Amino acid sequence: MDEEALFYLDLAKDKMEKAIRHLEDELLHIRAGKATPTILDGIHVDYYGANMPLAQVSSIGTPDPKTILIQPWDKSMFEVIEKAILAANIGLTPINNGEVIRLNIPPLTEERRKNLVKQIRNMAENTRISIRTTRREIMEDFKKLQKEGLAEDVAVDAEEKVQDMTDQYSKKVDIVVTAKEKEIMTV
């Protein structure tokens, strides 16, 4: 196969991989009724004038599936961390006992579960759109290459490979989303 065609196939694969990784990262931040430190990833606190991620000023753990424990490295940070968690509006209320900050994860209601599934399906559709957009862009690149002298059989073969890649990554989206939906709907 032509080097230029291989370059565009690699580019397509890279873009589709990134779309899947982005979806997986987004899904990590969706609370499925289980305690996970990733719920706190977007929270930053003022640490002596510097805006720092919560994970860099404390130890975060999950002793059981319904609890997140935050242990600040500096005792003066308790109030700052509590305010940051409340301001983040993640639906969790911090409980401070002077040693650790405890976040209890409430069980999801049926309505909330259904809303989360809708949200996940929207994310999945956006990922599929991204994958199809990549396919369309690469197909256009192959048409341009063909006008510049790329053999027709090489272009057709490359287009088939891009379509196969698109189908594979669309199936990956389905697998990732189905697993997350199952996790959310499991009571």
C-alpha positions as CSV (number, residue, x, y, z in Angstrom):
1,M,0.0,0.0,0.0
2,D,1.1,3.6,-0.7
3,E,2.9,5.4,2.1
4,E,0.6,8.4,1.9
5,A,-2.4,6.0,2.2
6,L,-0.8,4.3,5.2
7,F,-0.2,7.7,6.8
8,Y,-3.9,8.6,6.5
9,L,-5.0,5.2,7.8
10,D,-2.7,5.6,10.9
11,L,-4.2,9.1,11.3
12,A,-7.7,7.8,11.2
13,K,-6.9,5.0,13.7
14,D,-5.2,7.6,16.1
15,K,-8.2,9.9,16.0
16,M,-10.7,7.1,16.5
17,E,-8.6,5.8,19.5
18,K,-8.7,9.3,21.0
19,A,-12.4,9.4,20.6
20,I,-12.8,6.1,22.5
21,R,-10.3,7.2,25.3
22,H,-12.2,10.5,25.7
23,L,-15.5,8.6,26.1
24,E,-13.9,6.3,28.7
25,D,-12.5,9.3,30.6
26,E,-15.9,11.0,30.5
27,L,-17.6,7.9,31.8
28,L,-15.2,7.6,34.7
29,H,-16.6,10.9,36.0
30,I,-20.2,9.7,36.1
31,R,-21.2,8.5,39.5
32,A,-22.7,5.1,39.3
33,G,-23.7,4.8,43.0
34,K,-20.2,3.5,43.8
35,A,-17.4,5.4,45.6
36,T,-14.6,6.3,43.2
37,P,-11.9,9.0,43.6
38,T,-12.4,10.1,40.0
39,I,-15.6,11.9,41.2
40,L,-13.3,14.5,42.8
41,D,-11.0,14.9,39.8
42,G,-12.3,18.3,38.7
43,I,-12.1,19.8,42.2
44,H,-9.4,22.4,42.9
45,V,-8.5,24.1,46.2
46,D,-6.6,27.2,47.1
47,Y,-3.4,25.9,48.7
48,Y,-1.3,28.9,49.9
49,G,-2.3,31.0,46.9
50,A,-1.9,28.3,44.3
51,N,-4.9,26.6,42.7
52,M,-4.2,22.9,43.2
53,P,-6.1,19.7,42.4
54,L,-7.6,18.1,45.5
55,A,-5.6,14.9,44.9
56,Q,-2.3,16.9,45.2
57,V,-3.1,18.3,48.7
58,S,-4.6,15.2,50.3
59,S,-4.8,11.4,50.2
60,I,-8.1,10.1,48.7
61,G,-9.3,6.6,49.3
62,T,-12.4,4.4,49.2
63,P,-12.5,2.1,52.2
64,D,-15.9,0.7,51.0
65,P,-18.1,1.0,47.9
66,K,-20.2,3.8,49.5
67,T,-17.6,6.0,51.1
68,I,-14.8,8.3,50.0
69,L,-12.2,9.4,52.6
70,I,-10.1,12.5,52.1
71,Q,-7.2,13.0,54.4
72,P,-5.5,16.4,53.9
73,W,-1.8,16.5,54.4
74,D,-2.1,19.9,56.1
75,K,-4.7,20.2,58.9
76,S,-5.5,23.8,57.9
77,M,-7.0,22.6,54.6
78,F,-10.1,20.9,56.1
79,E,-12.3,23.9,55.7
80,V,-10.9,24.9,52.3
81,I,-11.5,21.3,51.0
82,E,-15.1,21.2,52.4
83,K,-15.9,24.5,50.7
84,A,-14.4,23.3,47.4
85,I,-16.5,20.1,47.5
86,L,-19.7,22.0,48.2
87,A,-18.9,24.6,45.5
88,A,-18.2,21.8,43.0
89,N,-21.9,20.9,43.3
90,I,-21.3,17.1,42.9
91,G,-24.2,16.2,45.1
92,L,-22.1,15.1,48.0
93,T,-21.9,16.7,51.5
94,P,-18.5,16.4,53.3
95,I,-18.5,15.2,56.9
96,N,-15.4,16.4,58.8
97,N,-14.4,14.6,62.0
98,G,-11.1,16.5,62.4
99,E,-9.0,13.6,61.1
100,V,-10.6,12.9,57.7
101,I,-13.3,14.2,55.5
102,R,-15.9,11.6,54.7
103,L,-18.2,11.6,51.6
104,N,-21.0,9.1,51.8
105,I,-22.3,8.1,48.3
106,P,-26.1,7.9,48.4
107,P,-27.8,5.1,46.4
108,L,-29.1,6.2,43.0
109,T,-32.8,6.6,42.6
110,E,-34.4,4.8,39.6
111,E,-35.1,8.2,38.0
112,R,-31.4,9.3,38.4
113,R,-30.2,6.0,37.0
114,K,-32.4,6.5,33.9
115,N,-31.1,10.1,33.5
116,L,-27.5,8.9,33.7
117,V,-28.2,6.2,31.1
118,K,-29.6,9.0,28.8
119,Q,-26.5,11.1,29.4
120,I,-24.2,8.1,28.7
121,R,-26.1,7.4,25.4
122,N,-25.6,11.1,24.4
123,M,-21.9,10.8,25.1
124,A,-21.8,7.6,23.0
125,E,-23.6,9.2,20.1
126,N,-21.2,12.2,20.2
127,T,-18.3,9.7,20.1
128,R,-19.8,7.8,17.1
129,I,-20.3,11.2,15.4
130,S,-16.6,12.0,16.0
131,I,-15.6,8.6,14.6
132,R,-17.8,9.1,11.5
133,T,-16.4,12.6,11.0
134,T,-12.9,11.2,11.0
135,R,-14.0,8.6,8.4
136,R,-15.5,11.3,6.2
137,E,-12.4,13.5,6.5
138,I,-10.0,10.6,5.6
139,M,-12.2,9.5,2.7
140,E,-12.0,13.1,1.3
141,D,-8.2,12.9,1.8
142,F,-8.1,9.7,-0.3
143,K,-10.1,11.3,-3.0
144,K,-7.7,14.2,-3.1
145,L,-4.7,11.8,-3.2
146,Q,-6.4,9.9,-6.0
147,K,-6.7,13.1,-8.1
148,E,-2.9,13.7,-7.3
149,G,-2.0,10.3,-8.8
150,L,-2.8,7.6,-6.2
151,A,-3.9,4.4,-7.9
152,E,-7.6,3.8,-7.8
153,D,-7.3,0.3,-6.4
154,V,-5.1,1.5,-3.6
155,A,-7.6,4.3,-2.8
156,V,-10.6,1.9,-2.8
157,D,-8.6,-0.6,-0.6
158,A,-7.8,2.2,1.8
159,E,-11.4,3.4,1.9
160,E,-12.5,-0.1,2.8
161,K,-10.0,-0.3,5.6
162,V,-11.2,3.1,7.0
163,Q,-14.8,1.8,6.8
164,D,-13.7,-1.4,8.7
165,M,-12.0,0.7,11.3
166,T,-15.1,2.8,11.7
167,D,-17.2,-0.3,12.3
168,Q,-14.7,-1.7,14.8
169,Y,-14.6,1.6,16.8
170,S,-18.4,1.9,16.7
171,K,-18.6,-1.6,18.2
172,K,-16.1,-0.5,20.9
173,V,-18.3,2.4,21.8
174,D,-21.2,0.0,22.2
175,I,-19.2,-2.3,24.4
176,V,-18.0,0.6,26.7
177,V,-21.4,2.1,27.0
178,T,-23.2,-1.2,27.6
179,A,-20.8,-2.0,30.5
180,K,-21.3,1.5,32.1
181,E,-25.1,1.2,31.7
182,K,-25.0,-2.2,33.4
183,E,-22.9,-0.7,36.2
184,I,-25.4,2.1,36.7
185,M,-28.6,0.0,36.5
186,T,-27.2,-2.6,38.9
187,V,-28.8,-1.9,42.3
